[in-house]
Amino acid sequence: MQLTTAVFKVVNIVRRLDTVTAPDYDKQCAVWIDEGNKKFVFDFAKLEYISSAGQRSILVIVKKLRACGGYMALCNLNGLVQEVISISGFDSFLSINGVLDETIAKKMIGMYAARVAAEMETSS
């Protein structure tokens, strides 16, 4: 279910995110957040279906992450899942990228740029 990079927790969601599977993801993500993981990328490459319960799960995780200064991005959305995410408006408040490497690269560049800007500000 997971692959850990140096900075991001990558969560591979397979087949369905619905009333049956969403509670397991909620619980596991809560454990990871409690362990100090604050940056998540949900890889939907193998996700075939997302229900309203799955959408709620994403919202719960986003709220927990934002409360602790965290971040969540989505990548590899297929046609139906992309349509559901778009219609529900999730694309207005979540970073959604094409592929996993692109998602991580964009965030790493943004984090680096923010750090450099902060260092420049403090050295001025």
C-alpha positions in Angstrom: 0.0 0.0 0.0 2.9 2.4 0.5 6.2 3.5 -0.8 8.2 6.0 1.3 10.4 8.6 -0.3 12.8 10.8 1.6 10.1 13.5 2.0 6.8 12.2 0.8 4.6 9.3 1.9 3.3 7.8 -1.4 0.1 6.0 -1.0 -0.9 3.6 -3.8 -4.7 3.1 -3.8 -5.8 0.1 -5.7 -9.1 -0.8 -7.3 -11.7 1.0 -5.1 -11.9 3.8 -2.6 -15.4 3.3 -1.1 -17.3 2.4 2.0 -15.5 -0.9 2.4 -11.9 0.4 1.8 -12.0 4.0 2.9 -12.0 3.3 6.7 -8.7 1.3 6.3 -7.0 4.2 4.5 -8.3 6.7 7.1 -6.9 4.7 9.9 -3.5 4.0 8.2 -3.1 7.6 7.2 -3.9 8.8 10.8 -1.2 6.5 12.0 1.3 7.9 9.5 0.3 11.5 10.4 0.7 10.7 14.1 4.2 9.3 13.3 5.1 12.7 11.8 4.5 12.2 8.1 3.0 15.4 6.8 3.4 15.2 3.0 1.4 12.7 1.1 1.0 11.8 -2.5 -2.0 9.6 -3.4 -1.1 7.6 -6.5 -4.4 6.7 -8.2 -2.8 4.8 -11.2 -4.6 1.6 -10.1 -7.7 3.2 -8.7 -10.8 2.2 -10.8 -13.6 3.7 -8.7 -14.1 6.3 -6.0 -17.4 6.7 -4.1 -18.7 9.6 -2.0 -17.2 7.7 1.0 -13.9 7.7 -0.7 -14.1 11.4 -1.3 -15.0 11.9 2.3 -11.9 9.9 3.3 -9.7 12.3 1.2 -11.3 15.3 2.9 -10.7 13.8 6.4 -7.1 13.2 5.6 -6.7 16.7 4.0 -8.1 18.3 7.1 -5.8 16.3 9.4 -2.8 17.2 7.3 -3.6 20.9 7.1 -4.1 21.0 10.9 -0.5 20.0 11.3 0.9 22.0 8.4 0.9 19.1 6.0 0.2 18.6 2.3 -1.6 16.1 0.0 -1.4 15.8 -3.8 -3.0 13.4 -6.2 -1.5 11.9 -9.3 -2.2 9.4 -12.1 -6.0 9.9 -12.1 -7.8 7.9 -14.8 -10.9 9.0 -16.8 -13.7 8.2 -14.4 -11.8 9.0 -11.2 -10.6 12.3 -12.8 -14.2 13.2 -13.7 -15.5 12.5 -10.2 -12.6 14.5 -8.6 -13.2 17.4 -11.0 -17.0 17.4 -10.7 -16.8 17.4 -6.9 -14.4 20.4 -7.0 -11.5 18.6 -5.3 -9.2 19.9 -8.1 -9.8 23.5 -6.8 -8.0 22.8 -3.5 -5.8 19.8 -4.2 -2.7 19.6 -6.3 -3.3 17.1 -9.1 -0.5 16.1 -11.4 -0.1 13.6 -14.2 2.5 11.2 -12.9 4.1 10.5 -9.6 7.6 11.7 -10.5 6.2 15.0 -11.8 4.2 15.5 -8.6 7.2 14.9 -6.3 9.5 17.0 -8.5 7.1 20.0 -8.5 6.7 19.9 -4.7 10.5 19.4 -4.2 11.2 22.4 -6.4 8.6 24.5 -4.5 10.0 23.5 -1.1 13.5 24.3 -2.2 12.5 27.7 -3.6 10.7 28.5 -0.4 13.7 27.5 1.7 16.1 29.6 -0.5 13.7 32.6 -0.3 13.6 32.3 3.5 17.3 32.0 3.8 17.8 35.1 1.6 15.3 37.0 3.7 17.0 36.2 7.0 20.5 37.0 5.6 19.4 40.4 4.3 
